[in-house]
Amino acid sequence: MLNADQTVLTVIDMQGRLAAHVHEHGKILTRIQHIIKASQAFALPILWTEQAPDKIGESVESIRNLLSHNFKPIHKRSFSCYACPEYVCELQKIHRRQVLITGIETHVCIYQTVQDLQSHGYQVHLVADAVSSRQAFDHQLAIARMRDEGIIITTTEMAICELLKSADHPKFKEIISHIKTQ
């Protein structure tokens, strides 16, 4: 189960040229925005990547607007975030072992990142309704494969409620609004 003092959010490659073409892109973008806002309310560290931004472009405006005040995107060329030394360095500075994963594409950058994180001892929680691929089949197959390989599969609402633990949490009202608007 997720614990706010052990969790870091990673938002992978939500770049405009690609994000507009993934399956159910509007729903995915909305859920990622909700999980970012909830993570900010919990004061979770957030790592944010962009795949070859010189070719694919920068992150979609709504993601940039939420993150750019406190975080800088980590530019990478490898599909796996963990193959990017800058990502690994930032992750190690945080000293947290639970990684909550959102972004695109499920069958490429997401899949390779979660496998690398898991092989390096991290507990990976894939937010299945906040990741996508261009083709629904690629997305579905990648989630099934990750589940079979021991990755924890969750949803936006489930992850937020795990972090809250109780309706008595001081930020409950603020955070629950991110669930109600999904």
C-alpha positions as CSV (number, residue, x, y, z in Angstrom):
1,M,0.0,0.0,0.0
2,L,1.2,3.5,-0.8
3,N,2.5,5.7,2.0
4,A,2.8,9.5,1.5
5,D,6.2,9.6,3.3
6,Q,7.6,6.9,1.0
7,T,6.1,7.8,-2.4
8,V,7.4,9.8,-5.4
9,L,5.3,10.5,-8.5
10,T,6.8,10.1,-11.9
11,V,5.1,11.7,-14.9
12,I,6.5,10.2,-18.1
13,D,6.6,12.0,-21.5
14,M,3.3,13.8,-21.6
15,Q,4.4,15.7,-24.7
16,G,2.0,17.4,-27.1
17,R,2.9,15.7,-30.3
18,L,2.5,12.3,-28.8
19,A,-0.1,12.9,-26.1
20,A,-2.7,14.0,-28.6
21,H,-2.5,10.6,-30.4
22,V,-2.8,8.2,-27.5
23,H,-6.0,6.2,-26.8
24,E,-8.5,8.2,-24.7
25,H,-6.0,11.1,-24.5
26,G,-8.5,13.5,-22.9
27,K,-9.4,11.1,-20.0
28,I,-5.7,10.2,-19.5
29,L,-4.7,13.9,-19.3
30,T,-7.5,14.7,-16.8
31,R,-6.5,11.8,-14.6
32,I,-2.8,12.8,-14.7
33,Q,-3.7,16.3,-13.7
34,H,-5.8,15.0,-10.8
35,I,-3.0,12.8,-9.5
36,I,-0.5,15.7,-9.9
37,K,-2.7,18.0,-7.9
38,A,-3.3,15.4,-5.2
39,S,0.5,14.7,-5.1
40,Q,1.1,18.4,-4.6
41,A,-1.4,18.5,-1.8
42,F,0.4,15.6,-0.1
43,A,3.8,17.4,-0.8
44,L,5.0,14.3,-2.7
45,P,8.2,14.8,-4.8
46,I,7.4,14.7,-8.5
47,L,9.8,13.6,-11.2
48,W,8.8,14.7,-14.7
49,T,10.4,13.5,-18.0
50,E,10.3,14.4,-21.6
51,Q,11.4,12.1,-24.4
52,A,13.6,13.7,-27.0
53,P,11.9,17.1,-26.6
54,D,13.8,18.5,-29.6
55,K,11.9,16.0,-31.8
56,I,8.6,15.4,-29.9
57,G,8.1,18.8,-28.4
58,E,7.6,19.9,-24.8
59,S,5.0,18.6,-22.3
60,V,1.3,19.6,-22.9
61,E,0.6,23.0,-21.5
62,S,-1.7,21.8,-18.7
63,I,1.0,19.5,-17.3
64,R,3.7,22.2,-17.7
65,N,1.5,24.7,-15.9
66,L,1.0,22.4,-12.9
67,L,4.7,21.3,-12.6
68,S,6.9,24.1,-13.9
69,H,6.7,26.2,-10.7
70,N,8.5,23.7,-8.6
71,F,10.0,21.1,-11.0
72,K,12.1,21.0,-14.2
73,P,11.5,18.3,-16.8
74,I,14.2,15.7,-17.1
75,H,15.1,15.3,-20.8
76,K,15.9,11.8,-21.9
77,R,16.6,9.8,-25.0
78,S,16.4,6.3,-23.5
79,F,12.9,4.8,-23.4
80,S,13.4,3.9,-19.7
81,C,13.6,6.8,-17.3
82,Y,16.0,4.6,-15.2
83,A,18.5,4.5,-18.1
84,C,18.7,8.3,-17.8
85,P,21.4,9.2,-15.3
86,E,19.7,12.5,-14.4
87,Y,16.5,10.7,-13.5
88,V,18.3,8.1,-11.3
89,C,20.3,10.9,-9.6
90,E,17.1,12.8,-8.8
91,L,15.3,9.7,-7.6
92,Q,18.2,8.7,-5.3
93,K,18.2,12.2,-3.8
94,I,14.6,11.8,-2.7
95,H,15.2,8.6,-0.7
96,R,11.8,7.1,-1.3
97,R,11.2,3.5,-2.4
98,Q,7.6,3.6,-3.8
99,V,7.2,5.1,-7.3
100,L,3.8,6.0,-8.6
101,I,3.9,5.9,-12.4
102,T,1.7,7.9,-14.9
103,G,2.3,9.0,-18.5
104,I,2.8,7.6,-22.0
105,E,3.4,5.3,-23.8
106,T,2.4,2.2,-21.7
107,H,4.1,-0.4,-23.9
108,V,7.4,1.5,-24.4
109,C,8.6,4.1,-21.9
110,I,6.3,3.1,-19.1
111,Y,7.0,-0.6,-19.5
112,Q,10.7,-0.2,-19.6
113,T,10.8,2.3,-16.7
114,V,8.8,0.1,-14.4
115,Q,10.8,-3.0,-15.2
116,D,14.1,-1.1,-14.4
117,L,12.7,0.4,-11.2
118,Q,11.5,-3.0,-10.0
119,S,14.8,-4.6,-10.8
120,H,16.6,-1.9,-8.7
121,G,14.4,-2.6,-5.7
122,Y,11.7,0.0,-6.0
123,Q,8.0,-0.8,-5.3
124,V,6.3,0.3,-8.5
125,H,2.6,1.3,-8.6
126,L,1.3,1.7,-12.1
127,V,-1.7,4.0,-12.3
128,A,-3.5,2.0,-15.1
129,D,-6.1,4.7,-15.8
130,A,-3.4,7.4,-16.1
131,V,-1.2,5.7,-18.7
132,S,-1.9,5.1,-22.4
133,S,-0.5,4.2,-25.8
134,R,-1.5,5.1,-29.3
135,Q,-3.1,1.7,-29.8
136,A,-5.5,0.3,-27.1
137,F,-4.2,-3.2,-27.7
138,D,-0.5,-2.2,-26.9
139,H,-1.7,-0.5,-23.7
140,Q,-3.8,-3.5,-22.6
141,L,-1.1,-6.0,-23.3
142,A,1.6,-3.9,-21.6
143,I,-0.6,-3.7,-18.4
144,A,-1.2,-7.4,-18.4
145,R,2.5,-8.1,-18.9
146,M,3.5,-5.8,-16.0
147,R,0.9,-7.4,-13.7
148,D,2.3,-10.8,-14.6
149,E,5.8,-9.5,-13.8
150,G,4.8,-8.3,-10.4
151,I,4.1,-4.6,-10.9
152,I,1.4,-3.3,-8.6
153,I,-1.5,-2.1,-10.7
154,T,-3.7,0.7,-9.3
155,T,-6.1,3.5,-10.4
156,T,-6.1,7.2,-9.8
157,E,-8.8,6.9,-7.2
158,M,-7.3,3.9,-5.5
159,A,-3.8,5.5,-5.2
160,I,-5.2,8.8,-3.9
161,C,-7.3,7.0,-1.2
162,E,-4.3,4.8,-0.2
163,L,-2.3,8.0,0.3
164,L,-5.2,9.6,2.3
165,K,-5.7,6.5,4.5
166,S,-8.8,8.0,6.2
167,A,-11.5,10.6,5.8
168,D,-10.0,12.2,8.9
169,H,-6.9,13.2,6.9
170,P,-6.4,17.0,7.2
171,K,-6.3,17.4,3.5
172,F,-9.3,15.1,2.8
173,K,-11.6,17.7,1.4
174,E,-9.0,19.3,-0.8
175,I,-7.8,16.0,-2.2
176,I,-11.1,14.2,-2.5
177,S,-12.2,16.9,-5.0
178,H,-9.7,15.3,-7.4
179,I,-11.6,12.0,-7.3
180,K,-15.0,13.5,-7.7
181,T,-14.2,15.3,-10.9
182,Q,-12.8,12.3,-12.8
